[in-house]
Amino acid sequence: MCIAVPAEVIEIRDGNLGLVDFGDLQHEVRLDLVDVKVGEFVLVHVGFAIQRLSREEGLETRELFRQVYEAMGS
């Protein structure tokens, strides 16, 4: 099973790299597959942003992930 996690692009760096915010974690990902700007949300899978999301979709999905982790006791 594969899963992609929503993240907000907070910085775009040289080499088509971006710093994204997952909520409690910031990480560098590749932006080769999508055309995004700072402040936009993307789905991240294995270190690549694979799809752009609306801000509403990104925040809603992030909240769903938080609820699942909370229910799991994580």
C-alpha positions as CSV (number, residue, x, y, z in Angstrom):
1,M,0.0,0.0,0.0
2,C,1.2,3.5,-0.8
3,I,0.4,6.7,0.9
4,A,1.0,10.3,0.2
5,V,0.9,12.9,2.9
6,P,-0.2,16.6,2.5
7,A,2.4,19.3,3.2
8,E,2.7,23.0,2.8
9,V,5.5,24.4,0.7
10,I,7.3,26.9,2.9
11,E,10.5,27.5,0.8
12,I,11.7,26.7,-2.7
13,R,15.4,26.1,-3.0
14,D,17.9,25.7,-5.8
15,G,17.9,22.4,-7.7
16,N,14.1,22.1,-7.7
17,L,14.0,21.3,-4.0
18,G,11.4,22.5,-1.5
19,L,11.1,22.7,2.2
20,V,7.7,21.6,3.2
21,D,5.8,21.6,6.5
22,F,3.8,18.5,7.5
23,G,2.4,20.1,10.6
24,D,4.9,18.9,13.2
25,L,7.8,18.2,10.9
26,Q,9.6,20.1,8.1
27,H,11.4,18.2,5.4
28,E,13.1,18.8,2.1
29,V,11.4,17.2,-0.9
30,R,11.8,17.2,-4.7
31,L,9.5,19.5,-6.7
32,D,10.3,18.0,-10.2
33,L,6.8,16.7,-10.8
34,V,4.7,19.7,-9.9
35,D,4.7,23.4,-10.5
36,V,4.1,25.0,-7.1
37,K,4.6,28.3,-5.2
38,V,5.4,29.0,-1.6
39,G,2.2,28.6,0.5
40,E,0.6,26.0,-1.7
41,F,-0.1,22.4,-0.5
42,V,1.2,19.3,-2.2
43,L,0.9,15.6,-1.7
44,V,4.3,14.1,-0.8
45,H,5.2,10.4,-1.6
46,V,8.7,9.0,-1.0
47,G,10.3,12.4,-1.0
48,F,8.6,13.8,-4.1
49,A,5.7,16.3,-4.3
50,I,3.4,14.4,-6.7
51,Q,0.2,16.6,-6.8
52,R,-0.9,20.1,-5.9
53,L,-3.8,20.5,-3.5
54,S,-6.0,23.4,-2.6
55,R,-5.3,24.9,0.8
56,E,-8.7,23.6,2.0
57,E,-7.9,20.0,0.9
58,G,-4.5,20.1,2.4
59,L,-5.7,21.3,5.8
60,E,-8.6,18.9,5.8
61,T,-6.5,15.9,4.9
62,R,-3.8,16.9,7.5
63,E,-6.5,17.0,10.2
64,L,-7.8,13.6,9.2
65,F,-4.2,12.2,9.5
66,R,-3.9,13.8,12.9
67,Q,-7.2,12.2,14.1
68,V,-6.1,8.8,12.8
69,Y,-2.8,9.0,14.6
70,E,-4.5,10.2,17.8
71,A,-7.0,7.3,17.6
72,M,-4.0,4.9,17.2
73,G,-2.4,6.3,20.4
74,S,0.6,7.7,18.5
